């Protein structure tokens, strides 16, 4: 995936993660994109470690792994923010 694809997927995944886990988080669209991109990397790493798959493009498994990674990042962020 190219850099533009990662940005678009990061935006989609970040928005979906924030919809699943709403709350007060600082930052706007840039932070949402960064959480989505980092979630994609984290989800891909965990998915490949567990043998589920990796984030390779715009398919259902990749999006679910990226959302899982983004949700994990949001949980950790909120725990550290307390």
C-alpha positions as CSV (number, residue, x, y, z in Angstrom):
1,X,0.0,0.0,0.0
2,X,1.2,3.5,-0.8
3,X,1.4,6.4,1.6
4,X,-1.9,7.8,0.3
5,X,-3.6,4.5,0.8
6,X,-2.4,4.4,4.4
7,X,-3.7,7.9,5.1
8,X,-7.1,7.1,3.6
9,X,-7.3,3.8,5.5
10,X,-6.1,5.6,8.7
11,X,-8.8,8.1,8.4
12,X,-11.5,5.4,7.9
13,X,-10.2,3.2,10.7
14,X,-9.7,6.1,13.1
15,X,-13.2,7.3,12.6
16,X,-14.6,3.8,13.0
17,X,-12.6,3.3,16.2
18,X,-13.8,6.6,17.6
19,X,-17.4,5.7,16.7
20,X,-17.1,2.3,18.4
21,X,-15.4,3.9,21.5
22,X,-16.7,7.4,21.8
23,X,-15.3,9.8,24.4
24,X,-13.4,13.0,24.9
25,X,-10.1,12.7,23.0
26,X,-8.0,15.7,22.1
27,X,-7.1,16.4,18.5
28,X,-9.0,16.5,15.4
29,X,-8.8,14.8,12.0
30,X,-4.9,14.6,12.1
31,X,-4.9,12.7,15.4
32,X,-7.7,10.5,14.1
33,X,-5.7,9.7,11.0
34,X,-2.5,9.0,13.1
35,X,-4.4,6.7,15.5
36,X,-5.9,4.8,12.5
37,X,-2.5,4.4,10.8
38,X,-0.8,3.4,14.0
39,X,-3.7,1.0,14.7
40,X,-3.1,-0.5,11.2
41,X,0.5,-1.2,12.0
42,X,-0.3,-2.5,15.4
43,X,-3.2,-4.7,14.2
44,X,-1.1,-6.0,11.3
45,X,1.7,-6.9,13.7
46,X,-0.6,-8.6,16.2
47,X,-2.5,-10.4,13.4
48,X,0.7,-11.7,11.8
49,X,2.0,-12.8,15.2
50,X,-1.2,-14.7,15.9
51,X,-1.4,-16.1,12.3
52,X,-4.6,-14.3,11.5
53,X,-3.3,-12.2,8.7
54,X,-1.8,-8.8,8.0
55,X,-3.0,-5.4,6.9
56,X,-2.3,-5.6,3.1
57,X,-5.0,-3.5,1.6
58,X,-8.6,-2.5,1.6
59,X,-10.2,-5.8,2.6
60,X,-12.4,-6.9,5.5
61,X,-9.6,-8.7,7.5
62,X,-7.2,-5.7,7.1
63,X,-9.9,-3.2,8.2
64,X,-10.9,-5.4,11.2
65,X,-7.2,-5.8,12.3
66,X,-6.6,-2.1,11.9
67,X,-9.7,-1.2,13.9
68,X,-8.7,-3.6,16.6
69,X,-5.2,-2.0,16.8
70,X,-6.7,1.5,16.9
71,X,-9.1,0.5,19.7
72,X,-6.2,-0.9,21.6
73,X,-4.3,2.4,21.1
74,X,-7.3,4.4,22.3
75,X,-7.6,2.2,25.4
76,X,-3.9,2.6,26.3
77,X,-4.1,6.4,25.6
78,X,-7.1,6.8,27.9
79,X,-5.5,4.8,30.6
80,X,-2.3,6.9,30.4
81,X,-4.3,10.1,30.3
82,X,-6.0,9.5,33.7
